[in-house]
Amino acid sequence: MQNASHQNLADYLRKSLRDQMNEMADHISGGGCTDYADYKRCCGVIHGLAIAERELLDLTKQIDDD
């Protein structure tokens, strides 16, 4: 990314997404899910966050390459 503030924003968002994924994974692995439906919801949240992170990484790479 050409602008340092854009890079800082991208880094902040990536870290936030990763932290949320880790918190949800810790919740699952710690036995925090109350039932299978809750487990599926948590897995869906992790999946969605992973997609968002990948999109952010792809976007920053595309901007850097331009």
mmCIF file of the N, C-alpha and C atoms, coordinates in Angstrom:
data_MODEL
# 
_entry.id   MODEL 
# 
loop_
_atom_site.group_PDB 
_atom_site.id 
_atom_site.type_symbol 
_atom_site.label_atom_id 
_atom_site.label_alt_id 
_atom_site.label_comp_id 
_atom_site.label_asym_id 
_atom_site.label_entity_id 
_atom_site.label_seq_id 
_atom_site.pdbx_PDB_ins_code 
_atom_site.Cartn_x 
_atom_site.Cartn_y 
_atom_site.Cartn_z 
_atom_site.occupancy 
_atom_site.B_iso_or_equiv 
_atom_site.pdbx_formal_charge 
_atom_site.auth_seq_id 
_atom_site.auth_comp_id 
_atom_site.auth_asym_id 
_atom_site.auth_atom_id 
_atom_site.pdbx_PDB_model_num 
ATOM 1   N N  . MET A 1 1  ? 0.852   -1.163  0.000  1.00 0.00 ? 1  MET A N  1 
ATOM 2   C CA . MET A 1 1  ? 0.000   0.000   0.000  1.00 0.00 ? 1  MET A CA 1 
ATOM 3   C C  . MET A 1 1  ? 0.900   1.229   0.000  1.00 0.00 ? 1  MET A C  1 
ATOM 4   N N  . GLN A 1 2  ? 0.552   2.164   -0.768 1.00 0.00 ? 2  GLN A N  1 
ATOM 5   C CA . GLN A 1 2  ? 1.419   3.312   -0.946 1.00 0.00 ? 2  GLN A CA 1 
ATOM 6   C C  . GLN A 1 2  ? 1.381   4.254   0.249  1.00 0.00 ? 2  GLN A C  1 
ATOM 7   N N  . ASN A 1 3  ? 0.253   4.386   0.883  1.00 0.00 ? 3  ASN A N  1 
ATOM 8   C CA . ASN A 1 3  ? 0.112   5.321   1.978  1.00 0.00 ? 3  ASN A CA 1 
ATOM 9   C C  . ASN A 1 3  ? 0.278   4.582   3.307  1.00 0.00 ? 3  ASN A C  1 
ATOM 10  N N  . ALA A 1 4  ? 1.120   5.138   4.183  1.00 0.00 ? 4  ALA A N  1 
ATOM 11  C CA . ALA A 1 4  ? 1.393   4.481   5.466  1.00 0.00 ? 4  ALA A CA 1 
ATOM 12  C C  . ALA A 1 4  ? 0.129   4.342   6.304  1.00 0.00 ? 4  ALA A C  1 
ATOM 13  N N  . SER A 1 5  ? -0.781  5.309   6.235  1.00 0.00 ? 5  SER A N  1 
ATOM 14  C CA . SER A 1 5  ? -2.012  5.208   7.027  1.00 0.00 ? 5  SER A CA 1 
ATOM 15  C C  . SER A 1 5  ? -2.885  4.071   6.523  1.00 0.00 ? 5  SER A C  1 
ATOM 16  N N  . HIS A 1 6  ? -2.877  3.811   5.207  1.00 0.00 ? 6  HIS A N  1 
ATOM 17  C CA . HIS A 1 6  ? -3.622  2.666   4.670  1.00 0.00 ? 6  HIS A CA 1 
ATOM 18  C C  . HIS A 1 6  ? -3.007  1.358   5.166  1.00 0.00 ? 6  HIS A C  1 
ATOM 19  N N  . GLN A 1 7  ? -1.685  1.296   5.202  1.00 0.00 ? 7  GLN A N  1 
ATOM 20  C CA . GLN A 1 7  ? -1.007  0.096   5.690  1.00 0.00 ? 7  GLN A CA 1 
ATOM 21  C C  . GLN A 1 7  ? -1.326  -0.127  7.159  1.00 0.00 ? 7  GLN A C  1 
ATOM 22  N N  . ASN A 1 8  ? -1.317  0.960   7.946  1.00 0.00 ? 8  ASN A N  1 
ATOM 23  C CA . ASN A 1 8  ? -1.650  0.843   9.368  1.00 0.00 ? 8  ASN A CA 1 
ATOM 24  C C  . ASN A 1 8  ? -3.080  0.351   9.551  1.00 0.00 ? 8  ASN A C  1 
ATOM 25  N N  . LEU A 1 9  ? -4.004  0.854   8.741  1.00 0.00 ? 9  LEU A N  1 
ATOM 26  C CA . LEU A 1 9  ? -5.396  0.424   8.819  1.00 0.00 ? 9  LEU A CA 1 
ATOM 27  C C  . LEU A 1 9  ? -5.516  -1.048  8.461  1.00 0.00 ? 9  LEU A C  1 
ATOM 28  N N  . ALA A 1 10 ? -4.863  -1.468  7.398  1.00 0.00 ? 10 ALA A N  1 
ATOM 29  C CA . ALA A 1 10 ? -4.906  -2.875  6.980  1.00 0.00 ? 10 ALA A CA 1 
ATOM 30  C C  . ALA A 1 10 ? -4.307  -3.772  8.057  1.00 0.00 ? 10 ALA A C  1 
ATOM 31  N N  . ASP A 1 11 ? -3.199  -3.349  8.650  1.00 0.00 ? 11 ASP A N  1 
ATOM 32  C CA . ASP A 1 11 ? -2.576  -4.136  9.719  1.00 0.00 ? 11 ASP A CA 1 
ATOM 33  C C  . ASP A 1 11 ? -3.494  -4.241  10.930 1.00 0.00 ? 11 ASP A C  1 
ATOM 34  N N  . TYR A 1 12 ? -4.141  -3.124  11.279 1.00 0.00 ? 12 TYR A N  1 
ATOM 35  C CA . TYR A 1 12 ? -5.063  -3.122  12.409 1.00 0.00 ? 12 TYR A CA 1 
ATOM 36  C C  . TYR A 1 12 ? -6.237  -4.068  12.159 1.00 0.00 ? 12 TYR A C  1 
ATOM 37  N N  . LEU A 1 13 ? -6.823  -3.996  10.970 1.00 0.00 ? 13 LEU A N  1 
ATOM 38  C CA . LEU A 1 13 ? -7.961  -4.854  10.640 1.00 0.00 ? 13 LEU A CA 1 
ATOM 39  C C  . LEU A 1 13 ? -7.561  -6.327  10.620 1.00 0.00 ? 13 LEU A C  1 
ATOM 40  N N  . ARG A 1 14 ? -6.414  -6.634  10.029 1.00 0.00 ? 14 ARG A N  1 
ATOM 41  C CA . ARG A 1 14 ? -5.953  -8.019  9.986  1.00 0.00 ? 14 ARG A CA 1 
ATOM 42  C C  . ARG A 1 14 ? -5.737  -8.563  11.390 1.00 0.00 ? 14 ARG A C  1 
ATOM 43  N N  . LYS A 1 15 ? -5.122  -7.773  12.257 1.00 0.00 ? 15 LYS A N  1 
ATOM 44  C CA . LYS A 1 15 ? -4.900  -8.204  13.639 1.00 0.00 ? 15 LYS A CA 1 
ATOM 45  C C  . LYS A 1 15 ? -6.227  -8.394  14.366 1.00 0.00 ? 15 LYS A C  1 
ATOM 46  N N  . SER A 1 16 ? -7.169  -7.495  14.143 1.00 0.00 ? 16 SER A N  1 
ATOM 47  C CA . SER A 1 16 ? -8.471  -7.611  14.790 1.00 0.00 ? 16 SER A CA 1 
ATOM 48  C C  . SER A 1 16 ? -9.205  -8.871  14.337 1.00 0.00 ? 16 SER A C  1 
ATOM 49  N N  . LEU A 1 17 ? -9.180  -9.143  13.038 1.00 0.00 ? 17 LEU A N  1 
ATOM 50  C CA . LEU A 1 17 ? -9.819  -10.352 12.516 1.00 0.00 ? 17 LEU A CA 1 
ATOM 51  C C  . LEU A 1 17 ? -9.169  -11.600 13.109 1.00 0.00 ? 17 LEU A C  1 
ATOM 52  N N  . ARG A 1 18 ? -7.849  -11.615 13.136 1.00 0.00 ? 18 ARG A N  1 
ATOM 53  C CA . ARG A 1 18 ? -7.117  -12.775 13.658 1.00 0.00 ? 18 ARG A CA 1 
ATOM 54  C C  . ARG A 1 18 ? -7.396  -12.962 15.148 1.00 0.00 ? 18 ARG A C  1 
ATOM 55  N N  . ASP A 1 19 ? -7.436  -11.863 15.905 1.00 0.00 ? 19 ASP A N  1 
ATOM 56  C CA . ASP A 1 19 ? -7.723  -11.957 17.345 1.00 0.00 ? 19 ASP A CA 1 
ATOM 57  C C  . ASP A 1 19 ? -9.122  -12.536 17.584 1.00 0.00 ? 19 ASP A C  1 
ATOM 58  N N  . GLN A 1 20 ? -10.096 -12.085 16.795 1.00 0.00 ? 20 GLN A N  1 
ATOM 59  C CA . GLN A 1 20 ? -11.459 -12.597 16.939 1.00 0.00 ? 20 GLN A CA 1 
ATOM 60  C C  . GLN A 1 20 ? -11.533 -14.085 16.591 1.00 0.00 ? 20 GLN A C  1 
ATOM 61  N N  . MET A 1 21 ? -10.815 -14.489 15.545 1.00 0.00 ? 21 MET A N  1 
ATOM 62  C CA . MET A 1 21 ? -10.780 -15.911 15.186 1.00 0.00 ? 21 MET A CA 1 
ATOM 63  C C  . MET A 1 21 ? -10.171 -16.735 16.323 1.00 0.00 ? 21 MET A C  1 
ATOM 64  N N  . ASN A 1 22 ? -9.072  -16.247 16.883 1.00 0.00 ? 22 ASN A N  1 
ATOM 65  C CA . ASN A 1 22 ? -8.409  -16.967 17.972 1.00 0.00 ? 22 ASN A CA 1 
ATOM 66  C C  . ASN A 1 22 ? -9.299  -17.062 19.209 1.00 0.00 ? 22 ASN A C  1 
ATOM 67  N N  . GLU A 1 23 ? -10.020 -15.982 19.523 1.00 0.00 ? 23 GLU A N  1 
ATOM 68  C CA . GLU A 1 23 ? -10.925 -16.006 20.669 1.00 0.00 ? 23 GLU A CA 1 
ATOM 69  C C  . GLU A 1 23 ? -12.028 -17.039 20.468 1.00 0.00 ? 23 GLU A C  1 
ATOM 70  N N  . MET A 1 24 ? -12.581 -17.104 19.257 1.00 0.00 ? 24 MET A N  1 
ATOM 71  C CA . MET A 1 24 ? -13.648 -18.052 18.977 1.00 0.00 ? 24 MET A CA 1 
ATOM 72  C C  . MET A 1 24 ? -13.104 -19.483 19.014 1.00 0.00 ? 24 MET A C  1 
ATOM 73  N N  . ALA A 1 25 ? -11.919 -19.699 18.480 1.00 0.00 ? 25 ALA A N  1 
ATOM 74  C CA . ALA A 1 25 ? -11.309 -21.024 18.518 1.00 0.00 ? 25 ALA A CA 1 
ATOM 75  C C  . ALA A 1 25 ? -11.025 -21.441 19.960 1.00 0.00 ? 25 ALA A C  1 
ATOM 76  N N  . ASP A 1 26 ? -10.571 -20.513 20.780 1.00 0.00 ? 26 ASP A N  1 
ATOM 77  C CA . ASP A 1 26 ? -10.337 -20.804 22.194 1.00 0.00 ? 26 ASP A CA 1 
ATOM 78  C C  . ASP A 1 26 ? -11.646 -21.145 22.897 1.00 0.00 ? 26 ASP A C  1 
ATOM 79  N N  . HIS A 1 27 ? -12.706 -20.445 22.537 1.00 0.00 ? 27 HIS A N  1 
ATOM 80  C CA . HIS A 1 27 ? -14.030 -20.713 23.105 1.00 0.00 ? 27 HIS A CA 1 
ATOM 81  C C  . HIS A 1 27 ? -14.457 -22.145 22.787 1.00 0.00 ? 27 HIS A C  1 
ATOM 82  N N  . ILE A 1 28 ? -14.280 -22.542 21.528 1.00 0.00 ? 28 ILE A N  1 
ATOM 83  C CA . ILE A 1 28 ? -14.655 -23.898 21.117 1.00 0.00 ? 28 ILE A CA 1 
ATOM 84  C C  . ILE A 1 28 ? -13.792 -24.925 21.835 1.00 0.00 ? 28 ILE A C  1 
ATOM 85  N N  . SER A 1 29 ? -12.488 -24.730 21.772 1.00 0.00 ? 29 SER A N  1 
ATOM 86  C CA . SER A 1 29 ? -11.576 -25.737 22.341 1.00 0.00 ? 29 SER A CA 1 
ATOM 87  C C  . SER A 1 29 ? -11.670 -25.811 23.854 1.00 0.00 ? 29 SER A C  1 
ATOM 88  N N  . GLY A 1 30 ? -12.137 -24.752 24.471 1.00 0.00 ? 30 GLY A N  1 
ATOM 89  C CA . GLY A 1 30 ? -12.294 -24.752 25.921 1.00 0.00 ? 30 GLY A CA 1 
ATOM 90  C C  . GLY A 1 30 ? -13.622 -25.325 26.388 1.00 0.00 ? 30 GLY A C  1 
ATOM 91  N N  . GLY A 1 31 ? -14.416 -25.835 25.450 1.00 0.00 ? 31 GLY A N  1 
ATOM 92  C CA . GLY A 1 31 ? -15.694 -26.431 25.814 1.00 0.00 ? 31 GLY A CA 1 
ATOM 93  C C  . GLY A 1 31 ? -16.799 -25.425 26.043 1.00 0.00 ? 31 GLY A C  1 
ATOM 94  N N  . GLY A 1 32 ? -16.666 -24.261 25.448 1.00 0.00 ? 32 GLY A N  1 
ATOM 95  C CA . GLY A 1 32 ? -17.640 -23.195 25.674 1.00 0.00 ? 32 GLY A CA 1 
ATOM 96  C C  . GLY A 1 32 ? -18.944 -23.325 24.910 1.00 0.00 ? 32 GLY A C  1 
ATOM 97  N N  . CYS A 1 33 ? -18.984 -24.208 23.945 1.00 0.00 ? 33 CYS A N  1 
ATOM 98  C CA . CYS A 1 33 ? -20.216 -24.372 23.162 1.00 0.00 ? 33 CYS A CA 1 
ATOM 99  C C  . CYS A 1 33 ? -21.235 -25.164 23.976 1.00 0.00 ? 33 CYS A C  1 
ATOM 100 N N  . THR A 1 34 ? -22.455 -24.673 23.990 1.00 0.00 ? 34 THR A N  1 
ATOM 101 C CA . THR A 1 34 ? -23.495 -25.302 24.801 1.00 0.00 ? 34 THR A CA 1 
ATOM 102 C C  . THR A 1 34 ? -24.130 -26.496 24.108 1.00 0.00 ? 34 THR A C  1 
ATOM 103 N N  . ASP A 1 35 ? -24.124 -26.488 22.783 1.00 0.00 ? 35 ASP A N  1 
ATOM 104 C CA . ASP A 1 35 ? -24.708 -27.602 22.031 1.00 0.00 ? 35 ASP A CA 1 
ATOM 105 C C  . ASP A 1 35 ? -24.139 -27.578 20.612 1.00 0.00 ? 35 ASP A C  1 
ATOM 106 N N  . TYR A 1 36 ? -24.604 -28.521 19.798 1.00 0.00 ? 36 TYR A N  1 
ATOM 107 C CA . TYR A 1 36 ? -24.079 -28.632 18.434 1.00 0.00 ? 36 TYR A CA 1 
ATOM 108 C C  . TYR A 1 36 ? -24.413 -27.395 17.599 1.00 0.00 ? 36 TYR A C  1 
ATOM 109 N N  . ALA A 1 37 ? -25.586 -26.828 17.797 1.00 0.00 ? 37 ALA A N  1 
ATOM 110 C CA . ALA A 1 37 ? -25.968 -25.621 17.055 1.00 0.00 ? 37 ALA A CA 1 
ATOM 111 C C  . ALA A 1 37 ? -25.014 -24.462 17.382 1.00 0.00 ? 37 ALA A C  1 
ATOM 112 N N  . ASP A 1 38 ? -24.653 -24.327 18.647 1.00 0.00 ? 38 ASP A N  1 
ATOM 113 C CA . ASP A 1 38 ? -23.706 -23.289 19.056 1.00 0.00 ? 38 ASP A CA 1 
ATOM 114 C C  . ASP A 1 38 ? -22.336 -23.555 18.444 1.00 0.00 ? 38 ASP A C  1 
ATOM 115 N N  . TYR A 1 39 ? -21.928 -24.813 18.430 1.00 0.00 ? 39 TYR A N  1 
ATOM 116 C CA . TYR A 1 39 ? -20.653 -25.189 17.808 1.00 0.00 ? 39 TYR A CA 1 
ATOM 117 C C  . TYR A 1 39 ? -20.643 -24.820 16.321 1.00 0.00 ? 39 TYR A C  1 
ATOM 118 N N  . LYS A 1 40 ? -21.721 -25.137 15.619 1.00 0.00 ? 40 LYS A N  1 
ATOM 119 C CA . LYS A 1 40 ? -21.815 -24.810 14.197 1.00 0.00 ? 40 LYS A CA 1 
ATOM 120 C C  . LYS A 1 40 ? -21.769 -23.300 13.978 1.00 0.00 ? 40 LYS A C  1 
ATOM 121 N N  . ARG A 1 41 ? -22.428 -22.542 14.842 1.00 0.00 ? 41 ARG A N  1 
ATOM 122 C CA . ARG A 1 41 ? -22.414 -21.086 14.731 1.00 0.00 ? 41 ARG A CA 1 
ATOM 123 C C  . ARG A 1 41 ? -21.002 -20.556 14.914 1.00 0.00 ? 41 ARG A C  1 
ATOM 124 N N  . CYS A 1 42 ? -20.311 -21.054 15.920 1.00 0.00 ? 42 CYS A N  1 
ATOM 125 C CA . CYS A 1 42 ? -18.938 -20.605 16.178 1.00 0.00 ? 42 CYS A CA 1 
ATOM 126 C C  . CYS A 1 42 ? -18.019 -20.939 15.005 1.00 0.00 ? 42 CYS A C  1 
ATOM 127 N N  . CYS A 1 43 ? -18.184 -22.138 14.445 1.00 0.00 ? 43 CYS A N  1 
ATOM 128 C CA . CYS A 1 43 ? -17.386 -22.517 13.268 1.00 0.00 ? 43 CYS A CA 1 
ATOM 129 C C  . CYS A 1 43 ? -17.696 -21.601 12.093 1.00 0.00 ? 43 CYS A C  1 
ATOM 130 N N  . GLY A 1 44 ? -18.962 -21.235 11.939 1.00 0.00 ? 44 GLY A N  1 
ATOM 131 C CA . GLY A 1 44 ? -19.348 -20.312 10.876 1.00 0.00 ? 44 GLY A CA 1 
ATOM 132 C C  . GLY A 1 44 ? -18.732 -18.935 11.054 1.00 0.00 ? 44 GLY A C  1 
ATOM 133 N N  . VAL A 1 45 ? -18.674 -18.479 12.290 1.00 0.00 ? 45 VAL A N  1 
ATOM 134 C CA . VAL A 1 45 ? -18.040 -17.183 12.580 1.00 0.00 ? 45 VAL A CA 1 
ATOM 135 C C  . VAL A 1 45 ? -16.563 -17.235 12.200 1.00 0.00 ? 45 VAL A C  1 
ATOM 136 N N  . ILE A 1 46 ? -15.880 -18.292 12.595 1.00 0.00 ? 46 ILE A N  1 
ATOM 137 C CA . ILE A 1 46 ? -14.461 -18.440 12.255 1.00 0.00 ? 46 ILE A CA 1 
ATOM 138 C C  . ILE A 1 46 ? -14.280 -18.472 10.741 1.00 0.00 ? 46 ILE A C  1 
ATOM 139 N N  . HIS A 1 47 ? -15.126 -19.209 10.057 1.00 0.00 ? 47 HIS A N  1 
ATOM 140 C CA . HIS A 1 47 ? -15.049 -19.295 8.601  1.00 0.00 ? 47 HIS A CA 1 
ATOM 141 C C  . HIS A 1 47 ? -15.239 -17.914 7.963  1.00 0.00 ? 47 HIS A C  1 
ATOM 142 N N  . GLY A 1 48 ? -16.221 -17.180 8.417  1.00 0.00 ? 48 GLY A N  1 
ATOM 143 C CA . GLY A 1 48 ? -16.462 -15.837 7.879  1.00 0.00 ? 48 GLY A CA 1 
ATOM 144 C C  . GLY A 1 48 ? -15.308 -14.891 8.137  1.00 0.00 ? 48 GLY A C  1 
ATOM 145 N N  . LEU A 1 49 ? -14.741 -14.957 9.325  1.00 0.00 ? 49 LEU A N  1 
ATOM 146 C CA . LEU A 1 49 ? -13.587 -14.107 9.644  1.00 0.00 ? 49 LEU A CA 1 
ATOM 147 C C  . LEU A 1 49 ? -12.380 -14.476 8.783  1.00 0.00 ? 49 LEU A C  1 
ATOM 148 N N  . ALA A 1 50 ? -12.195 -15.768 8.533  1.00 0.00 ? 50 ALA A N  1 
ATOM 149 C CA . ALA A 1 50 ? -11.081 -16.209 7.682  1.00 0.00 ? 50 ALA A CA 1 
ATOM 150 C C  . ALA A 1 50 ? -11.258 -15.696 6.255  1.00 0.00 ? 50 ALA A C  1 
ATOM 151 N N  . ILE A 1 51 ? -12.483 -15.711 5.757  1.00 0.00 ? 51 ILE A N  1 
ATOM 152 C CA . ILE A 1 51 ? -12.747 -15.173 4.417  1.00 0.00 ? 51 ILE A CA 1 
ATOM 153 C C  . ILE A 1 51 ? -12.446 -13.681 4.383  1.00 0.00 ? 51 ILE A C  1 
ATOM 154 N N  . ALA A 1 52 ? -12.885 -12.965 5.404  1.00 0.00 ? 52 ALA A N  1 
ATOM 155 C CA . ALA A 1 52 ? -12.626 -11.521 5.467  1.00 0.00 ? 52 ALA A CA 1 
ATOM 156 C C  . ALA A 1 52 ? -11.130 -11.231 5.514  1.00 0.00 ? 52 ALA A C  1 
ATOM 157 N N  . GLU A 1 53 ? -10.395 -12.019 6.296  1.00 0.00 ? 53 GLU A N  1 
ATOM 158 C CA . GLU A 1 53 ? -8.949  -11.829 6.382  1.00 0.00 ? 53 GLU A CA 1 
ATOM 159 C C  . GLU A 1 53 ? -8.287  -12.069 5.019  1.00 0.00 ? 53 GLU A C  1 
ATOM 160 N N  . ARG A 1 54 ? -8.698  -13.125 4.341  1.00 0.00 ? 54 ARG A N  1 
ATOM 161 C CA . ARG A 1 54 ? -8.128  -13.437 3.025  1.00 0.00 ? 54 ARG A CA 1 
ATOM 162 C C  . ARG A 1 54 ? -8.416  -12.318 2.028  1.00 0.00 ? 54 ARG A C  1 
ATOM 163 N N  . GLU A 1 55 ? -9.634  -11.792 2.043  1.00 0.00 ? 55 GLU A N  1 
ATOM 164 C CA . GLU A 1 55 ? -9.982  -10.681 1.155  1.00 0.00 ? 55 GLU A CA 1 
ATOM 165 C C  . GLU A 1 55 ? -9.127  -9.452  1.451  1.00 0.00 ? 55 GLU A C  1 
ATOM 166 N N  . LEU A 1 56 ? -8.909  -9.171  2.720  1.00 0.00 ? 56 LEU A N  1 
ATOM 167 C CA . LEU A 1 56 ? -8.075  -8.029  3.105  1.00 0.00 ? 56 LEU A CA 1 
ATOM 168 C C  . LEU A 1 56 ? -6.641  -8.227  2.629  1.00 0.00 ? 56 LEU A C  1 
ATOM 169 N N  . LEU A 1 57 ? -6.101  -9.425  2.812  1.00 0.00 ? 57 LEU A N  1 
ATOM 170 C CA . LEU A 1 57 ? -4.734  -9.704  2.360  1.00 0.00 ? 57 LEU A CA 1 
ATOM 171 C C  . LEU A 1 57 ? -4.622  -9.586  0.839  1.00 0.00 ? 57 LEU A C  1 
ATOM 172 N N  . ASP A 1 58 ? -5.616  -10.101 0.119  1.00 0.00 ? 58 ASP A N  1 
ATOM 173 C CA . ASP A 1 58 ? -5.606  -10.005 -1.339 1.00 0.00 ? 58 ASP A CA 1 
ATOM 174 C C  . ASP A 1 58 ? -5.680  -8.546  -1.795 1.00 0.00 ? 58 ASP A C  1 
ATOM 175 N N  . LEU A 1 59 ? -6.520  -7.767  -1.139 1.00 0.00 ? 59 LEU A N  1 
ATOM 176 C CA . LEU A 1 59 ? -6.660  -6.349  -1.489 1.00 0.00 ? 59 LEU A CA 1 
ATOM 177 C C  . LEU A 1 59 ? -5.370  -5.582  -1.243 1.00 0.00 ? 59 LEU A C  1 
ATOM 178 N N  . THR A 1 60 ? -4.728  -5.806  -0.095 1.00 0.00 ? 60 THR A N  1 
ATOM 179 C CA . THR A 1 60 ? -3.490  -5.086  0.180  1.00 0.00 ? 60 THR A CA 1 
ATOM 180 C C  . THR A 1 60 ? -2.382  -5.491  -0.800 1.00 0.00 ? 60 THR A C  1 
ATOM 181 N N  . LYS A 1 61 ? -2.357  -6.765  -1.189 1.00 0.00 ? 61 LYS A N  1 
ATOM 182 C CA . LYS A 1 61 ? -1.368  -7.201  -2.181 1.00 0.00 ? 61 LYS A CA 1 
ATOM 183 C C  . LYS A 1 61 ? -1.633  -6.541  -3.527 1.00 0.00 ? 61 LYS A C  1 
ATOM 184 N N  . GLN A 1 62 ? -2.892  -6.481  -3.912 1.00 0.00 ? 62 GLN A N  1 
ATOM 185 C CA . GLN A 1 62 ? -3.249  -5.864  -5.186 1.00 0.00 ? 62 GLN A CA 1 
ATOM 186 C C  . GLN A 1 62 ? -2.863  -4.382  -5.200 1.00 0.00 ? 62 GLN A C  1 
ATOM 187 N N  . ILE A 1 63 ? -3.112  -3.676  -4.101 1.00 0.00 ? 63 ILE A N  1 
ATOM 188 C CA . ILE A 1 63 ? -2.771  -2.259  -4.015 1.00 0.00 ? 63 ILE A CA 1 
ATOM 189 C C  . ILE A 1 63 ? -1.251  -2.082  -4.036 1.00 0.00 ? 63 ILE A C  1 
ATOM 190 N N  . ASP A 1 64 ? -0.532  -2.948  -3.340 1.00 0.00 ? 64 ASP A N  1 
ATOM 191 C CA . ASP A 1 64 ? 0.924   -2.875  -3.315 1.00 0.00 ? 64 ASP A CA 1 
ATOM 192 C C  . ASP A 1 64 ? 1.532   -3.111  -4.698 1.00 0.00 ? 64 ASP A C  1 
ATOM 193 N N  . ASP A 1 65 ? 0.908   -3.997  -5.459 1.00 0.00 ? 65 ASP A N  1 
ATOM 194 C CA . ASP A 1 65 ? 1.433   -4.334  -6.783 1.00 0.00 ? 65 ASP A CA 1 
ATOM 195 C C  . ASP A 1 65 ? 1.167   -3.246  -7.824 1.00 0.00 ? 65 ASP A C  1 
ATOM 196 N N  . ASP A 1 66 ? 0.196   -2.376  -7.553 1.00 0.00 ? 66 ASP A N  1 
ATOM 197 C CA . ASP A 1 66 ? -0.127  -1.304  -8.530 1.00 0.00 ? 66 ASP A CA 1 
ATOM 198 C C  . ASP A 1 66 ? 0.852   -0.164  -8.469 1.00 0.00 ? 66 ASP A C  1 
# 
